[in-house]
């Protein structure tokens, strides 16, 4: 799926995930396709579990410092 999204070359990608490990994996794959994280936020919608909602805004190019 990541390859299909990256091949479509969108100007912006909004990625949402609830598992930190798979979210990090997906962000790395998107970085390998030339996208950088511009903004990111984590929300604890389900306290007491290992899950938290992660939202990231990605754009082509390197991540902002």
C-alpha positions in Angstrom: 0.0 0.0 0.0 2.8 2.4 0.9 4.4 1.9 -2.6 1.0 2.6 -4.3 0.5 5.8 -2.3 4.1 7.0 -2.9 3.9 6.1 -6.7 0.8 8.4 -6.9 3.1 11.2 -5.7 0.6 13.1 -3.6 1.7 16.5 -2.3 0.6 15.6 1.2 0.0 12.4 3.1 -2.0 12.2 6.3 -1.1 8.9 8.1 -3.1 7.7 11.1 -2.3 4.7 13.1 -3.1 3.1 16.5 -0.1 0.8 17.0 3.2 2.6 17.5 5.3 -0.2 16.0 3.4 -0.4 12.7 3.1 3.4 12.6 6.9 3.7 12.9 7.4 1.0 10.2 5.1 2.8 7.8 6.8 6.2 8.4 10.2 4.6 7.6 8.8 3.1 4.4 7.4 6.5 3.4 10.8 8.2 4.2 12.4 5.6 1.8 10.0 6.8 -0.8 11.1 10.5 -0.3 8.5 11.7 2.2 9.4 13.6 5.4 7.3 14.2 8.5 6.3 17.8 8.8 4.0 17.5 11.8 3.1 14.6 14.2 0.9 14.2 17.2 0.1 11.3 19.5 -3.3 11.0 21.3 -4.0 8.6 24.2 -7.6 7.8 23.3 -7.5 4.4 25.1 -5.7 4.9 28.5 -4.5 1.7 30.1 -3.6 0.0 26.8 -0.4 0.0 24.8 -2.2 1.7 21.9 -2.3 5.4 21.2 -3.4 7.2 18.1 -0.7 8.7 16.0 -1.2 11.3 13.3 1.5 12.5 10.9 1.5 15.0 8.1 4.1 14.0 5.4 5.3 15.9 2.4 8.0 15.2 -0.2 11.5 16.0 1.0 13.4 15.8 4.3 11.7 16.1 7.6 11.7 19.5 9.4 14.3 19.9 12.2 
